[in-house]
Amino acid sequence: MASGIVARAWKQALRDTDRMIDEFTTKFQDLYADFRNNGILQTQLLCIRSKDDLAGMRDAIEVRDIPYAPGAGCQPSKTCLPGTREGLLSDIAQWVNGGGGGGGDKRVLLLTGGAGTGKSTVAHTVARWFRDLGRLGSSFCFSRAEAAARGPSALFGTVARDLADHVPRVRERLSTLDTAARTTRDIADQFEQFLLKPTSGLDILGPIVIVVDALDESGDVFARRPVLDIFANKSHLLPSNFRIILTSRPEQDIMAAFKHSAHVERRSMEDVQDTHQDILLYIKTQLTPGLQESDCEELAGLAGRLFQWAFVACKFITDPKPAGINYQARFHRIVPDASRKSTQTLYGLYKTVLTELFVINGMDTDEQENITRNFHSAVGPVLASYRPLSMMSLAVLLSPSGTRESIASTLGDIQCVLEFMGSLLDGVTAGTDTPIQPLHKSFYDFLTSQESAGMFFIDLPYHHGRLCQGSLFIIDTHLRFNHCKLKTSHKRNVDQEYEQPSAEIAYACQFFGSHLEQFWRSQHTSIRPPQLTHMVDDFLKKKLLCWFEILSILGRVNVARQTLLQVAKWIEPYHPGLAELAQDAAQFILYFAKPITESAPHIYLSAIPFAPEASLVAQHYQASVLNTLQVEVGKLKNWPAQQLVIQGHKSGGHEFPVRSVAFSPDDRHIASGSNDRTIRLWNAQTGEAVGEPLRGHEYSVQSVAFSPDGKHIVSGSDDSTVRVWDAQTGQAMSEPLRGHGYSVRSVAFSPDGKHIVSGSDDNTIRVWDACTGQAVGDPLKGHKASVRSVAFSPDGKHLVSGSSDKTIRLWDAETGEEIGEPLRGHESSVSSVAFSPDGKTIVSGSHDKTIRLWDAQTGDAVGEPLRGHKYSVQSVAFSPDGKHILSGMHIPDAMRVPSVAFSPDGQHIVSGSDDKTITLWDAHTGKPIGDPLKGHNDCITAVAFSPDGKYIVSGSDDCTVRVWDTLTGQAVEQFRSTSIHDDGWLISPQGDLHFWIPPLHLKGFFRAANTAVICEHPTRVAFKQFVHGDIWERCVSFA
C-alpha cells in the first residue's frame, strides 16, 4: 500500500517536473527570441548611430580643411557701454529685421566713420546682440597687424565654418567639396564654393547676420578690391534673409565701390545725432565719482566726436598713479593743454598724456634727460619690431650681456616706462610675456613724426640698429648644433617632433637682416662698425649653419639669401673678406634651398658634401663636418652658373612654352607667363613656386610685368583681356579688364604704378586705372594694324606705341590724345619701341631690318636709320645711361634672337636665341663674354636681368624658367613640379630620406649596381663615413 502511494507520488512528481520543464523551455525560447530580436534592433540602432557619428566626424574633418582665422571674431569685451549708441543700434536692429527704411532689398549695411569714431565698438555690440539671439552667422575683424592670418583670403572660409556650426545643411554641403575647392586661394571662388553654393535654397526662418569689421584694414586698394566687388555686386545672391554689416573708414576706393550698389544701405558715424551725449555718458561712467559732472562735460566737449580721444583720456586719468596724484590732478593736466592748443586731435592728447607721464616740473635737467632717454629706449623697440614682442622678449634682445642679472635689469628699465602706458599701448598691464603694440595706429604715426612728437620723437633707424645688434648677439651666444633636437635625418621637419626655438631666437633669426637694412640705409652712426663687424664675423664663421637650421625649422629659408646679401653690402667697406663669405653663403643657400627647406639635418648630410671646392662656406665648415658623404668623382670646382631651372607650366600632363618673364623690383620673385594660360610666381631665392598658378586667362599669356613697388603683376593674354594680380596672395584684383577685341600683346605699368597700358591686335592702346580697374578714357585709336609694343615715358606723361602698320605713335597719357603725326619711316612692322632714360628720345625696331631714333618732343627722325641687321629687328632697348641702343633680330630659317636686355649698370647685354643658348655680351666692345649659357632644350623666348644685375632669368619653349649667375655663367639648380622621386632625394623603400643629389649630378649619379656611367657629368660618392638616421648628429665634431 505504502509502496503504491510512493509510486503514484513519484509518477505525479515526474509529470509535474516534465510540465515545468516544458513551461521553462517554452519561456526560454520566447525569451531567447525576444533577446535575439531586441539585440538585432539594438545593433541596428548602434550601427545607425555609428554611421551618423562617422558621417559627422567626416564632415568635421572635411570642413577643417577650409581656411579659418582663429580669434578674428568680434569680442564681447569691446561692446558699447549700456545706454550709449541706442538710437544707432535700434536703427540697425530694425534694418536687420527688414524695417528702418532700408527694406528687404538692402542686404548690406555699410557703416563708415573716421579713426576713433567708435564704429568698431558698434560692430562688436551688434555681433554680441545677435549671437545671444542665436541669429549670428559669423563675425570677422580684419587686422592690418595680422594681415597673414586675418586678411581677405581667410574671410569667407571663416564665415562658412562659423555657419556650418549652426546650420547642419551647410556643413553637409561643405563636406562634399573636393580638396581643390576647399583649399582654393581665389577669393571669388571662395565666395562661390564656401557661401553661395552651400547656402543655395536654404529655408531658414529669421535673419542670419554676418558682421565684418574694419574693411579698410583688409589690405591696400588692390588686395581688398575682390572683397569689395563681392560685397558690392554679388552678396545679394545669398539667401534673402542674410544681412551683412560692414564697418570701414571712408576710404575713396571703398566708397566708390558701393556708390551704385542698389542692395547696399550706407550710413555714417558722423551723422549719428547722440554722439556727444554718448561720449559724456561714457566719461561719467569711467570717471565718477572721481570727477565732478562739470569736469566730465568739459572733457566730452574736448573729445568732439572722437570716442578714441575719450578712451585715451579716461585711461590716462584712471591708470595707476604715483602717490598723491588723483583723478582731479590728471584732469587738470589734460584740460589746460587741450584748451590752450585749441585742438581736439589725438596727437594733441597723446602729447599731453606723455608730458604728464614723463615730464616732471622742477626736475634737474640731467634727470629729465635721463627719463626721456629711458622712454626712447623702451618705446623705440616696440615701434621698430617687425612683430609684437613681449617685455621679456625685448629684455632678452636688448640686454647688454645676456646674463640673468643683465636681463632682469633691462626688464626693470622697460617695465618702469611701459607699465605706465596702458592708455596708449596694448599688453603692458597683462604681465611680461604678453606681446605689446600700440592701441591705435595713430599713436605710431604720432611718435614717428618729429614735427608732431617733439621730444618724444622715436628715431626708428637707431632702434633698428639696437634690435639688429641684440639679434646677432642672441644668434652668436645661444644657437648650437641641432638646436631643436631633431631625432632623425630620415624624415622631413614636418614629419617628426622637435623642440621649438624660443620666441627671441625665432625673432632674431628671421629679422636681424631686415633691421640691419633699415639701420644701414639711414647711415646711422649710433653703433660703431667694429661692434657689428665682430658679431657678423662670429655669425658667419661659427653660427651660419645653425642659423640655417632655425630657418629650416621655422619654414623661413626664403629670408636667408636676402639677409646674407644685406650683410655682404653692409660689411664690405669694413671687411671685404667677410663680404665674400656672406656672398658665398647666399650662393650656398640658393643652390641647396631644396634639401635645407625640407630637412634641417641635410645642411650637413647633403649640402656640405656637394658644395663646390671653391665654396668658402664649405672650405670653412668642412673640417668640422667629417662623417658624411664624400664626393669621389664629379665634385664641382666652382658654383655652376645656372642658378635655377624652374619647371611648372603644365596642364593635363603637357608642358607649355614660357612667353614672358620678369623680375620683381626687389629681386625676390620671378613672374612667368605661358601658353598654358597661367602666370606663375617663383621665389628667386629658392626656385620654389610661390602659391598656386594664377588662373583666369582663357588663352596664352603673352606679356607680364611687375608694378614699380613689386606688389602687383599685370598680364596680357590672347583672350583679349588684361588682368591685375596681387603678387603676395596670388589673387586677381578684380574682374578682367575687358575692352580689347583681340590678343593683348604688350602690357606695362606707369612709373608711379597708378596706370596700366596695353597694346592689342585690335589696333588699339588702352590705359587703365590700376586702382579701380576701369578704363581711363576711350581706346587710343589711330593704328591701322596690330599694336606690338607699348611703353610709358619715364615721367609717366606720355605713351609710345609701335604697330604692324609700320608707324610709331606718341600719346598724351592723361588725355589719350595723339601727339603730332605718326612717326613714319619704317617700311615694315614695328616690333619694339622704348623711351630713353631722360624721355627725350624714342627708339624703334622693325621687320624692315632697321632701327630708328626719334625726337620725342617734335616727332622728327634723329639721323639716318641704323642699318646693319640682315634680318627683322625683334626688340630694342636703351642702356641705363641712354648712350647705347640694344637690338635683337629674327633670322629666318636660322637662329633668331627674340629677346635682349641691358644690365642695370649698362655694362652688359644678354640675348636669348633659337639655338637654345643665352649669350652675355660686353656692351662697349660688342664681344661675347665667356661661352654661351646652355641648359634650355628649346628656343629662348624671353630674357631679363635682376635689378641688381647679378642674375639673368630666361624663359623658353622648353617650358622652363631658368636663372643664371651673371658672373660665372653657370646654372645652379633645377626645381621640378613632379613627384618626390624626381626632385633629387634618394629615398629608401620605406620612405627614408638618405640624401639629396643636386640636379647637375643626378643624371650621372653612380648607383650601387653601376660600374660606369656614360654622361656629361658622372658623379660617384663614398658612403664609408656617412652617418644618418637616428645617429645623424655624429656627422659633426663641434656638437
Residue pairs with C-beta under 8 A, 6 or more apart in sequence:
58 175
59 171
59 172
59 174
59 175
60 171
62 174
62 175
62 176
62 177
62 182
63 161
63 164
63 171
63 174
63 175
64 161
65 179
65 182
65 183
66 157
66 160
66 161
66 174
66 177
66 182
66 183
66 194
67 153
67 154
67 157
67 158
67 183
67 190
68 154
68 157
68 158
68 161
69 140
69 149
69 150
69 154
69 155
69 157
69 158
70 149
71 150
72 140
72 141
72 143
72 149
72 150
72 154
72 158
73 127
73 138
73 139
73 140
73 141
73 162
74 123
74 124
74 127
74 128
74 139
74 141
74 211
74 213
75 124
76 124
76 128
78 120
78 121
78 124
79 121
79 124
79 125
79 128
80 89
80 118
80 121
80 122
80 124
80 125
80 278
81 278
81 281
81 282
81 285
83 281
84 274
84 278
84 281
84 282
85 118
85 121
85 122
85 125
85 272
85 274
85 278
86 274
87 272
87 273
87 274
88 122
88 272
88 274
89 122
89 125
89 126
89 129
91 100
91 267
92 100
92 109
92 111
92 122
92 126
92 245
93 129
94 100
95 101
95 102
95 106
95 109
95 243
95 265
96 130
96 207
96 209
96 243
96 245
97 207
98 104
98 207
102 109
102 265
104 240
105 262
105 263
106 263
106 264
106 265
107 235
107 236
107 238
107 240
107 242
107 243
107 244
107 263
107 264
108 231
108 232
108 235
108 236
108 243
108 244
108 245
108 246
108 258
108 261
108 263
108 264
108 265
109 243
109 244
109 245
109 246
109 264
109 265
109 266
109 267
110 246
110 247
110 248
110 258
110 264
110 265
110 266
110 267
111 119
111 122
111 123
111 245
111 246
111 247
111 248
111 267
111 268
111 269
112 119
112 247
112 248
112 249
112 250
112 254
112 255
112 266
112 267
112 268
112 269
113 119
113 247
113 249
113 250
113 268
113 269
113 270
114 249
114 250
114 269
114 270
114 306
115 249
115 306
115 308
115 346
115 440
115 441
115 442
116 306
116 307
116 308
116 309
116 346
116 440
116 442
117 269
117 270
117 275
117 305
117 306
117 307
117 308
118 269
118 275
118 307
118 308
119 213
119 247
119 248
119 269
120 141
120 213
120 214
120 247
121 307
122 247
122 269
123 139
123 141
123 211
123 213
123 245
123 247
124 213
126 209
126 211
126 245
127 136
127 139
127 209
127 211
130 136
130 207
130 209
130 211
131 139
134 166
135 206
135 207
135 208
135 209
136 209
136 211
137 159
137 162
137 163
137 166
137 208
137 209
137 210
137 242
138 158
138 159
138 162
138 163
138 210
138 211
139 162
139 210
139 211
139 212
139 213
140 150
140 155
140 158
140 159
140 210
140 211
140 212
140 213
141 150
141 212
141 213
141 214
142 150
142 151
142 152
142 155
142 212
142 213
142 214
142 215
142 216
142 217
142 218
143 150
143 214
143 217
144 217
144 219
144 441
145 388
145 437
147 219
151 218
151 219
151 223
151 729
152 187
152 218
152 219
152 223
152 224
152 226
152 227
152 729
152 731
153 185
153 187
153 190
153 729
153 731
155 187
155 190
155 212
155 218
155 227
156 187
156 190
156 191
156 194
156 195
157 190
157 194
159 194
159 195
159 210
160 170
160 174
160 194
160 195
160 198
161 174
163 170
163 195
163 198
163 199
163 208
164 170
164 171
164 174
164 198
165 171
167 202
167 204
169 198
169 202
170 198
170 199
170 202
173 197
173 198
174 182
174 194
174 198
177 193
181 189
181 193
182 193
184 190
184 193
185 691
185 692
185 729
185 730
185 731
186 695
186 731
186 732
187 226
187 227
187 230
187 731
188 226
188 229
188 230
188 732
191 230
191 234
195 238
196 234
196 237
196 238
199 238
199 239
199 242
200 239
202 239
204 239
204 241
205 241
206 241
207 241
207 242
207 243
208 239
208 241
208 242
208 243
209 243
209 244
209 245
210 242
210 243
210 244
210 245
211 244
211 245
212 231
212 244
212 245
212 246
212 247
213 247
214 247
214 248
215 224
215 227
215 228
215 246
215 247
215 248
215 254
216 224
216 248
216 249
216 251
216 254
218 224
218 227
219 726
220 711
221 251
221 253
221 771
222 711
222 712
222 724
222 726
222 733
222 770
222 771
223 726
223 728
223 729
223 731
223 733
224 253
224 254
225 253
225 257
225 733
225 734
225 772
225 773
226 731
226 732
226 733
226 734
228 253
228 254
228 257
228 258
229 257
229 734
229 735
231 244
231 246
231 257
231 258
231 264
232 257
232 258
232 261
232 264
233 261
235 242
235 244
235 263
236 263
248 254
250 268
253 771
253 772
256 772
258 264
258 266
269 275
269 305
270 305
275 305
276 300
276 305
278 307
279 300
279 303
279 305
279 307
279 310
280 296
280 297
280 300
282 307
282 310
282 314
283 296
283 299
283 300
283 303
283 310
283 313
283 314
284 293
284 296
286 314
286 317
286 318
287 295
287 296
287 299
287 314
287 317
287 318
287 327
287 331
288 296
290 317
290 318
290 326
290 327
290 328
291 299
291 317
291 327
291 328
291 331
295 328
295 331
295 335
298 335
299 310
299 313
299 331
299 334
299 335
300 310
302 309
302 313
302 334
302 335
302 338
302 339
302 344
303 309
303 310
303 313
303 344
304 344
306 344
306 346
308 346
308 440
308 442
309 344
309 345
309 346
309 349
311 423
312 346
312 349
312 350
312 353
312 423
312 424
312 439
313 334
313 349
313 353
315 422
315 423
315 424
316 330
316 334
316 353
316 356
316 423
317 327
317 330
317 331
317 334
318 327
319 420
319 422
319 423
320 420
321 329
321 330
330 356
333 352
333 355
333 356
334 349
334 352
334 353
334 356
337 348
337 351
337 352
337 355
338 344
338 348
338 349
338 352
341 348
346 440
346 442
346 443
346 446
347 442
347 446
347 452
350 424
350 442
350 443
350 446
350 447
351 446
351 452
351 453
351 454
351 456
353 423
353 424
354 375
354 424
354 456
357 420
357 421
358 371
358 372
358 375
358 417
358 456
359 368
359 371
359 455
360 367
360 368
360 371
363 371
372 455
372 456
374 413
374 416
374 417
375 417
375 456
376 458
376 459
377 398
377 413
377 414
377 417
378 394
378 413
378 414
378 416
378 417
378 418
379 417
379 418
379 421
379 447
379 458
380 458
380 459
380 460
380 462
380 463
380 466
381 389
381 394
381 397
381 398
381 463
381 466
381 467
382 389
382 394
382 418
382 425
382 436
382 437
382 438
383 438
383 444
383 447
383 448
383 458
383 460
383 463
384 458
384 460
384 463
384 464
384 466
384 467
384 515
384 518
385 394
385 467
385 507
385 511
386 507
386 510
386 511
386 514
386 515
387 435
387 507
387 511
388 427
388 435
388 436
388 437
389 397
389 435
389 436
389 503
389 507
390 427
390 432
390 433
390 434
390 435
390 436
390 503
391 411
391 414
391 415
391 418
391 428
391 432
391 433
391 434
391 436
392 411
392 432
392 433
393 503
393 504
393 507
394 410
394 414
394 436
395 407
395 408
395 410
395 411
395 414
395 432
396 402
396 407
396 474
396 504
397 467
397 470
397 471
397 474
397 504
397 507
397 508
398 410
398 414
398 466
398 467
398 470
399 406
399 407
399 409
399 410
399 470
400 406
400 410
402 473
402 474
402 477
402 478
411 432
415 432
418 425
418 428
418 436
419 428
419 429
421 428
422 428
422 429
423 439
424 438
424 439
424 443
425 436
425 437
425 438
425 439
425 443
426 436
426 437
426 438
426 439
427 434
427 435
427 436
427 437
428 434
428 436
438 444
445 452
446 452
446 453
447 453
447 456
447 457
447 458
448 457
448 458
448 460
449 457
450 457
460 518
461 518
461 519
461 521
461 522
461 524
462 519
462 524
462 526
464 515
464 516
464 518
464 519
464 522
465 515
465 519
465 524
465 526
465 527
466 527
467 511
467 512
467 515
468 512
468 515
468 516
468 519
468 527
468 532
469 527
469 531
469 532
469 535
470 508
471 507
471 508
471 509
471 511
471 512
471 515
472 508
472 512
472 532
472 535
472 536
472 539
473 535
474 504
474 505
474 508
475 505
475 508
475 509
475 512
475 539
475 543
475 546
475 547
476 535
476 538
476 539
476 542
476 543
478 502
478 504
478 505
479 505
479 543
479 546
479 547
479 549
479 550
480 546
480 1039
481 545
481 546
481 549
481 1033
481 1036
481 1038
481 1039
482 549
482 600
482 601
482 1033
482 1039
483 499
483 501
483 505
483 546
483 549
483 550
484 498
484 499
484 500
484 501
484 549
484 550
484 553
484 600
485 498
485 499
486 493
486 496
486 498
486 600
486 601
487 496
487 497
487 498
487 1030
488 496
488 601
488 1029
488 1030
488 1032
489 599
489 601
489 602
489 605
489 993
489 1028
489 1029
489 1032
490 988
490 992
490 993
490 994
490 1028
490 1029
491 599
491 992
491 993
492 598
492 599
492 993
493 552
493 553
493 598
493 599
493 600
498 553
500 506
500 553
501 509
501 550
501 553
501 554
505 550
506 550
506 554
509 547
509 550
509 551
509 554
509 556
510 551
510 554
510 556
510 559
512 563
513 559
513 562
513 563
513 564
513 566
513 567
514 563
516 532
516 563
516 566
516 567
516 570
517 566
519 527
520 566
520 569
520 570
529 574
530 574
532 570
532 571
533 571
533 574
533 575
533 578
536 567
536 570
536 571
536 575
536 578
536 582
537 575
537 578
539 547
539 567
540 567
540 578
540 581
540 582
540 585
541 581
541 620
544 585
544 617
544 621
545 603
545 604
545 621
547 560
548 557
548 560
548 589
548 596
548 600
548 603
549 600
549 603
551 557
551 559
551 560
551 596
552 596
552 597
552 598
552 599
552 600
552 603
553 600
555 597
557 589
557 593
557 596
557 597
557 686
558 593
558 683
558 685
558 686
558 688
560 586
560 589
560 685
561 586
561 589
561 590
561 685
561 686
562 667
562 668
562 685
564 582
564 583
564 585
564 586
564 589
565 582
565 583
565 586
567 579
567 582
568 579
568 580
568 582
568 583
568 586
569 579
571 578
571 579
571 582
572 579
580 616
581 616
581 617
581 620
584 615
584 616
584 617
585 616
585 617
587 615
587 639
587 965
587 972
588 607
588 611
588 615
588 617
588 618
589 596
589 685
590 643
590 644
590 685
590 686
590 972
590 973
591 607
591 611
591 639
591 640
591 643
591 972
591 973
591 998
592 603
592 606
592 607
592 610
592 611
592 996
592 998
593 685
593 686
593 687
593 688
593 973
594 686
594 687
594 688
594 973
594 975
594 983
594 984
594 996
595 602
595 603
595 606
595 607
595 984
595 985
595 995
595 996
596 602
596 603
596 607
597 686
597 688
598 993
599 993
601 1028
601 1032
602 993
602 995
602 996
604 625
604 628
604 1032
604 1035
604 1036
605 628
605 629
605 995
605 1026
605 1028
605 1032
605 1035
606 629
606 995
606 996
606 997
607 996
608 618
608 621
608 622
608 625
608 628
609 628
609 629
609 630
609 631
609 995
609 1021
610 629
610 631
610 635
610 636
610 996
610 997
610 998
610 1001
611 617
611 618
611 622
612 618
612 635
612 636
612 637
612 638
612 639
612 640
613 619
613 635
613 636
613 637
613 638
614 637
614 638
614 639
615 639
624 1036
624 1037
624 1038
625 1035
625 1036
625 1037
626 1025
626 1035
626 1036
626 1037
627 1025
627 1026
627 1027
627 1034
627 1035
627 1036
628 1025
628 1026
628 1027
628 1035
629 995
629 1021
629 1022
629 1023
629 1026
630 1021
630 1022
630 1024
630 1025
630 1026
631 1019
631 1020
631 1021
632 1020
632 1021
632 1022
633 1006
633 1018
633 1019
633 1020
634 1001
634 1004
634 1017
634 1018
634 1019
634 1020
636 1000
638 968
638 970
639 965
639 968
639 970
639 972
640 965
640 968
640 970
640 971
640 972
640 1000
641 933
641 964
641 965
641 967
641 968
641 969
641 970
641 971
641 972
642 933
642 935
642 962
642 963
642 964
642 965
642 970
642 971
642 972
642 973
643 687
643 951
643 962
643 963
643 964
643 965
643 971
643 972
643 973
644 682
644 684
644 687
644 961
644 962
644 963
644 971
644 972
644 973
644 974
644 975
645 687
645 935
645 960
645 961
645 962
645 963
645 971
645 973
645 974
645 975
645 999
646 670
646 672
646 680
646 682
646 687
646 689
646 960
646 961
646 962
646 963
646 975
647 655
647 959
647 960
647 961
647 974
647 975
647 976
647 977
647 978
648 680
648 682
648 689
648 693
648 975
648 976
648 977
649 655
649 656
649 657
649 658
649 672
649 674
649 675
649 676
649 678
649 680
649 693
649 959
650 656
650 676
650 959
650 977
651 676
651 677
651 678
655 958
655 959
656 674
656 675
656 676
656 959
657 674
657 675
657 938
657 941
657 955
657 956
657 957
657 958
657 959
658 672
658 673
658 674
658 941
658 942
658 955
658 956
658 957
658 959
658 960
658 961
659 673
659 674
659 675
659 700
659 701
659 702
659 703
659 941
659 942
659 955
660 672
660 673
660 701
660 702
660 703
660 704
660 941
660 942
660 955
661 670
661 671
661 672
661 673
661 704
661 942
661 943
661 944
661 953
661 954
661 955
661 961
662 670
662 671
662 704
662 705
662 706
662 713
662 944
662 953
663 669
663 670
663 684
663 706
663 944
663 945
663 946
663 947
663 951
663 953
664 670
664 671
664 684
664 706
664 710
664 727
665 706
665 708
665 709
665 710
665 947
666 710
666 947
667 684
667 946
667 947
667 948
667 951
668 683
668 684
668 685
668 710
669 681
669 682
669 683
669 684
669 690
669 710
669 727
670 681
670 682
670 684
670 953
670 961
670 963
671 679
671 680
671 681
671 682
671 704
671 705
671 706
671 713
671 727
672 679
672 680
672 682
672 704
672 955
672 961
673 679
673 701
673 702
673 703
673 704
673 715
673 717
674 680
674 700
674 701
674 959
675 700
675 701
676 693
676 700
677 695
677 697
677 698
677 699
677 700
677 701
677 717
677 719
678 693
678 694
678 695
678 697
678 701
679 693
679 694
679 697
679 701
679 704
679 713
679 715
679 725
680 689
680 693
680 694
680 961
681 689
681 690
681 691
681 694
681 713
681 727
681 730
682 688
682 689
682 690
682 961
683 689
683 690
684 946
684 951
684 953
684 963
686 975
687 963
687 973
687 974
687 975
688 975
689 975
689 977
690 730
691 729
691 730
692 730
694 713
694 715
694 723
694 725
694 730
694 732
696 723
696 732
696 736
697 715
697 717
697 718
697 719
697 721
697 723
697 736
698 717
698 719
699 717
699 718
699 719
699 743
700 717
700 718
701 715
701 716
701 717
701 718
702 716
702 717
702 718
702 743
702 744
702 745
702 746
703 715
703 716
703 744
703 745
703 746
703 747
704 713
704 714
704 715
704 716
704 747
705 713
705 714
705 747
705 748
705 749
706 712
706 713
706 727
706 749
707 713
707 714
707 727
707 749
707 753
707 770
708 749
708 751
708 752
708 753
709 753
710 727
711 726
711 727
711 728
712 724
712 725
712 726
712 727
712 733
712 749
712 753
712 770
713 724
713 725
713 727
714 722
714 723
714 724
714 725
714 747
714 748
714 749
714 756
714 770
715 722
715 723
715 725
715 747
716 722
716 743
716 744
716 745
716 746
716 747
716 758
716 760
717 723
717 743
717 744
718 743
718 744
719 736
719 743
720 738
720 740
720 741
720 742
720 743
720 744
720 760
720 762
721 736
721 737
721 738
721 740
721 744
722 736
722 737
722 740
722 744
722 747
722 756
722 758
722 766
722 768
723 732
723 733
723 736
723 737
724 732
724 733
724 734
724 737
724 756
724 770
724 773
725 731
725 732
725 733
726 732
726 733
733 773
734 772
734 773
735 773
737 756
737 758
737 766
737 768
737 773
737 775
739 766
739 775
739 779
740 758
740 760
740 762
740 764
740 766
741 760
741 762
741 764
742 760
742 761
742 762
742 786
743 760
743 761
744 758
744 759
744 760
744 761
745 759
745 760
745 761
745 786
745 787
745 788
745 789
746 758
746 759
746 787
746 788
746 789
746 790
747 756
747 757
747 758
747 759
747 790
748 756
748 757
748 790
748 791
748 792
749 755
749 756
749 770
749 792
750 756
750 757
750 770
750 792
750 796
750 813
751 792
751 794
751 795
751 796
752 796
753 770
754 769
754 770
754 771
755 767
755 768
755 769
755 770
755 776
755 792
755 796
755 813
756 767
756 768
756 770
757 765
757 766
757 767
757 768
757 790
757 791
757 792
757 799
757 813
758 765
758 766
758 768
758 790
759 765
759 787
759 788
759 789
759 790
759 801
760 766
760 786
760 787
761 786
761 787
762 786
763 781
763 783
763 784
763 785
763 786
763 787
763 803
763 805
764 779
764 780
764 781
764 783
764 787
765 779
765 780
765 783
765 787
765 790
765 799
765 801
765 811
766 775
766 779
766 780
767 775
767 776
767 777
767 780
767 799
767 813
767 816
768 774
768 775
768 776
769 775
769 776
776 816
777 815
777 816
778 816
780 799
780 801
780 809
780 811
780 816
780 818
782 809
782 818
782 822
783 801
783 803
783 805
783 807
783 809
784 803
784 805
785 803
785 804
785 805
785 829
786 803
786 804
786 829
787 801
787 802
787 803
788 802
788 803
788 804
788 829
788 830
788 831
788 832
789 801
789 802
789 830
789 831
789 832
789 833
790 799
790 800
790 801
790 802
790 833
791 799
791 800
791 833
791 834
791 835
792 798
792 799
792 813
792 835
793 799
793 800
793 813
793 835
793 839
793 856
794 835
794 837
794 838
794 839
795 839
796 813
797 812
797 813
797 814
798 810
798 811
798 812
798 813
798 819
798 835
798 839
798 856
799 810
799 811
799 812
799 813
800 808
800 809
800 810
800 811
800 833
800 834
800 835
800 842
800 856
801 808
801 809
801 811
801 833
802 808
802 830
802 831
802 832
802 833
802 844
803 809
803 829
803 830
804 829
804 830
805 829
806 824
806 826
806 827
806 828
806 829
806 830
806 846
806 848
807 822
807 823
807 824
807 826
807 830
808 822
808 823
808 826
808 830
808 833
808 842
808 844
808 854
809 818
809 822
809 823
810 818
810 819
810 820
810 823
810 842
810 856
810 859
811 817
811 818
811 819
812 818
812 819
819 859
820 858
820 859
821 859
823 842
823 844
823 852
823 854
823 859
823 861
825 852
825 861
825 865
826 844
826 846
826 848
826 850
826 852
827 846
827 848
828 846
828 847
828 848
828 872
829 846
829 847
830 844
830 845
830 846
831 845
831 846
831 847
831 872
831 873
831 874
831 875
832 844
832 845
832 873
832 874
832 875
832 876
832 877
833 842
833 843
833 844
833 845
833 876
834 842
834 843
834 876
834 877
834 878
835 841
835 842
835 856
835 878
836 842
836 843
836 856
836 878
836 882
837 878
837 880
837 881
837 882
838 882
839 856
840 855
840 856
840 857
841 853
841 854
841 855
841 856
841 862
841 878
841 882
842 853
842 854
842 855
842 856
843 851
843 852
843 853
843 854
843 876
843 877
843 878
843 885
844 851
844 852
844 854
844 876
845 851
845 873
845 874
845 875
845 876
845 887
846 852
846 872
846 873
847 872
847 873
847 890
848 872
849 867
849 869
849 870
849 871
849 872
849 873
849 889
850 865
850 866
850 867
850 869
850 873
851 865
851 866
851 869
851 873
851 876
851 885
851 887
852 861
852 865
852 866
853 861
853 862
853 863
853 866
853 885
854 860
854 861
854 862
855 861
855 862
866 885
869 887
869 889
870 889
870 891
871 889
871 890
871 891
871 892
871 896
872 889
872 890
872 896
873 887
873 888
873 889
873 890
874 888
874 889
874 890
874 896
874 897
874 898
874 899
875 886
875 887
875 888
875 898
875 899
875 900
876 885
876 886
876 887
876 888
877 885
877 886
877 887
877 900
877 901
877 902
878 884
878 885
878 886
878 902
879 885
879 886
879 902
879 906
879 923
880 902
880 904
880 905
880 906
881 906
883 906
884 902
884 906
884 923
886 900
886 901
886 902
886 909
886 923
887 900
888 897
888 898
888 899
888 900
888 911
889 896
889 897
890 896
890 897
890 898
891 897
891 914
894 914
895 913
895 914
895 915
896 913
896 914
897 911
897 912
897 913
897 914
898 912
898 913
898 914
898 939
898 940
898 941
898 942
899 911
899 912
899 940
899 941
899 942
899 943
900 909
900 910
900 911
900 912
900 943
901 909
901 910
901 943
901 944
901 945
902 908
902 909
902 923
902 945
903 909
903 910
903 923
903 945
903 949
903 966
904 945
904 947
904 948
904 949
905 949
906 923
907 922
907 923
907 924
908 920
908 921
908 922
908 923
908 929
908 945
908 949
908 966
909 920
909 921
909 922
909 923
910 918
910 919
910 920
910 921
910 943
910 944
910 945
910 952
911 918
911 919
911 921
911 943
912 918
912 940
912 941
912 942
912 943
912 954
912 956
913 919
913 939
913 940
914 939
914 940
915 932
916 934
916 936
916 937
916 938
916 939
916 940
916 956
916 958
917 932
917 933
917 934
917 936
917 940
918 932
918 933
918 936
918 940
918 943
918 952
918 954
918 964
919 928
919 932
919 933
920 928
920 929
920 930
920 933
920 952
920 966
920 969
921 927
921 928
921 929
922 928
922 929
929 969
930 969
931 969
933 952
933 954
933 964
933 969
933 971
935 962
935 971
936 954
936 956
936 958
936 960
936 962
937 956
937 958
937 960
938 956
938 957
938 958
938 959
939 956
939 957
940 954
940 955
940 956
941 955
941 956
941 957
942 954
942 955
943 952
943 953
943 954
943 955
944 952
944 953
945 951
945 952
945 966
946 952
946 953
949 966
950 965
950 966
950 967
951 963
951 964
951 965
951 966
952 963
952 964
952 966
953 961
953 962
953 963
953 964
954 961
954 962
954 963
954 964
955 961
956 962
962 971
963 971
963 972
964 970
964 971
965 971
965 972
971 1000
973 998
973 999
974 999
975 983
976 982
976 983
980 987
981 987
984 996
984 997
984 998
984 999
984 1002
985 993
985 994
985 995
985 996
985 997
986 993
986 994
986 995
986 996
986 997
987 993
987 994
988 994
992 1029
994 1028
995 1026
995 1028
997 1005
997 1019
1000 1017
1001 1017
1001 1019
1003 1015
1003 1016
1003 1017
1004 1013
1004 1015
1004 1016
1004 1017
1004 1018
1004 1019
1005 1013
1005 1019
1005 1020
1005 1021
1006 1013
1006 1018
1006 1019
1006 1020
1006 1021
1012 1018
1013 1019
1027 1034
1027 1035
1028 1035
1033 1039
